[in-house]
Amino acid sequence: MQFLRFALGILAGIIVSFAVTGIVAFSAAHAQTASERAACRPDVFRLCTVAQIAHAALGDRSGIYACFKAHRRELSPSCNRVLKRHGY
């Protein structure tokens, strides 16, 4: 049981590190600058579920899109500007 908890903790740490280094709520087809990622990163962690973040870290950003769509009025002004700039 302790090993399982340890392994899950390691996996969660890996997922979070991937998420911190590259999660943004728009498609890879659009250019992503460091400032755009920085503008949306706090909103991802504040508004989206752990499952959505984990899926995004593995390349499936559809959950982040759904999260931002559901919480559009709660997005920070800076992230909202980035999304609008990219047509979302």
C-alpha positions, -999 to +999 in steps of 0.1 A: +000+000+000+028+024+008+045+016-025+013+024-044+010+057-026+047+064-034+042+055-070+011+076-074+029+105-058+058+102-083+033+100-112+015+131-099+048+150-096+057+140-132+023+151-145+025+184-127+060+191-140+048+185-175+018+207-169+039+235-154+063+235-184+038+236-212+001+237-206-017+264-225-053+264-236-050+267-273-039+244-300-004+236-310-012+249-345-010+284-330+023+299-319+028+299-281+051+323-266+064+321-230+043+352-221+012+335-235+018+304-215+025+325-184-008+344-189-029+312-188-010+289-165-025+303-133-060+299-147-054+263-157-044+254-121-072+276-106-101+265-127-094+230-142-095+196-126-064+175-120-077+150-146-079+178-173-044+189-164-031+154-165-046+147-199-032+179-212+003+170-200-001+139-221-011+159-252-049+159-250-058+195-244-095+191-251-102+191-213-085+224-209-105+239-238-137+226-221-126+240-187-119+274-201-152+274-220-171+265-188-153+291-168-149+318-195-162+346-172-137+336-145-106+337-167-080+364-159-080+393-183-045+384-196-055+348-204-087+360-220-068+383-243-045+355-253-075+332-262-092+360-281-060+367-300-060+330-311-097+330-321-112+313-290 
